């Protein structure tokens, strides 16, 4: 579903901070008002444009790149936000139209006011990037210089409309508007047609192609200067860091006590560990590490560990077009072979805990959604080699000289794909490979150069088995969309659910489950449709769908959930004080958000 595209561009990359880090610099001459951290959406990229739509662009969310608002990541109230460029917002009774009022004092770093036209242009560009479609945006109406109205497509009823639009990037119309044709909204309207009129459908396809082409050109745009509406503006950049200084035109500049920010570059986990153990970072994001590294970090003067809720699980996923993984009993047998506790103990001992169930959502949230009757029908897939052996033998597998031979007569080998720099995935892949090899399946981890390449290869159906993040976010729609959205061939076009079979390798279907599944209850369900329905239901109406989806995930095992993540991050009190450590929602945002709300105060010189 198109929400997955949105997640891939924004929320997913942020959550992958679990495995990213920083490098460079010393603290000997550090100014007490210079805040040092790492930017966890992407590495510093010398030569890349100052463009928030470029995958490697030198634009930094919460520091110079701004949103309308910042999510509190609440599991009970998805529309709980902290103000950003929007001072306030409201939605009509059915959530199909939202009105946003921009901060009265909001200005760009060149002194020009932030206006409703900036929001409208930003939303037009969001269409070119495929994100506006994901939350069924239909139209944008400027009501005044500081007030804008946004509406869903006619007939659409996406229940996360407000939630998604408030997190959209806002850029200056005077800088980006020239990249758009004058008829951009007419093109957008044409592209959104989803009826049966052949002429209009052909026009829609042509308009969609034009918008996609336009989106590619926008990502290459290289502004000469950084124009920021955030608390900071980019001053200079080198391979080791991005250096930003306070933006005097920021709408709440009086609240920002930090004079400048150094964002250190990263290439792997070990670098951030070194920075933390040497006390060089004033804050550090959610990062994978072993126990001995954690022990050294917390011993360092000033370092404070902060634990907040997270809604992410690491899983071993299967592309079912690859033999023999299209056989559900093979996937179940593998679940009985993998000792999840042993994997988590090695791969993610500090910020993880073994998943008790494979059900598509993290255990801490599942209790709120799954009742005892449904839970009693689920398998925990505890380690049981005898059961795994019996299941495989029943499916025609044979063991010869300690090695499994598949029913087609070929030896069973397995490459487990992981990503370079993701130390927890790599270690997890090694432990799982060892367990499978001991069981008689020759397995090994295979490292892919980057996460971007990994995602592209997954979508192109190049991997039979690989790691995947599921249960992404507090929303049940986004959680199950990680499985039964675009990865399983389901998408939303023009406000309607579409499905693409695995035979079309261009549509991103790499899971490949059958569309209809029969549950142990006897009921037949379509998980893609059940997931899609979640985005149109109020939270208190979603429970029946969630339970069916959880049961389907447990019974058909499109992936094996290995561990749930625990959100562990760090702040250092040597140079700064007043961190929002008691506000879980704020701590789940980046430091620029903290500073914009009056947190983070430099300690006075002695």
Protein Blocks (a to p, Z undefined) as FASTA:
>chain_A
ZZlmmmmmmmmmmmmmmmgcceeddfklgcfkbccdddfkbccdehiacdfkbmkbccde
hklmccfbdcehiaklmkbccddfblbdcddfkopaccddddfklccfkopacdfklmmm
mmmmmmmnommmmnopabdcdfbfkbccddddehiacfklmmmmmmpccddfklmmmmpc
fklmmmmmmmmpcbfbfklmmmmmmmmmmmmmmmmmmmmpccfbdcdfbfbdcfbdcfkb
ccddddfkbfklmmpmbfbdcddddfbfklmmmmmmnopafbdcdddddfklmmmmmmpg
hiacddddddddddddddfkbccklpmklmmmmmmmpcfklmmmmmmmmlgccdfbdghp
afklmmmmmcfklmmmpcfhiacfklmmmmmmmnopaceehiacdfkopacdddddddeh
ilmlmmmmmmmmmmmmmnopacdddddfbfklmmmmmmnopafbdcddehiajbfklmmm
mmmmmknopaceehiacdddfklmknopanopafbdcdfkopacdfklmmmmmmmccfkl
mmmmmmmmmmmmmmnopaccfbdcdddddddfklpghiakllmklmmpcfklmmmnopai
adddZZ
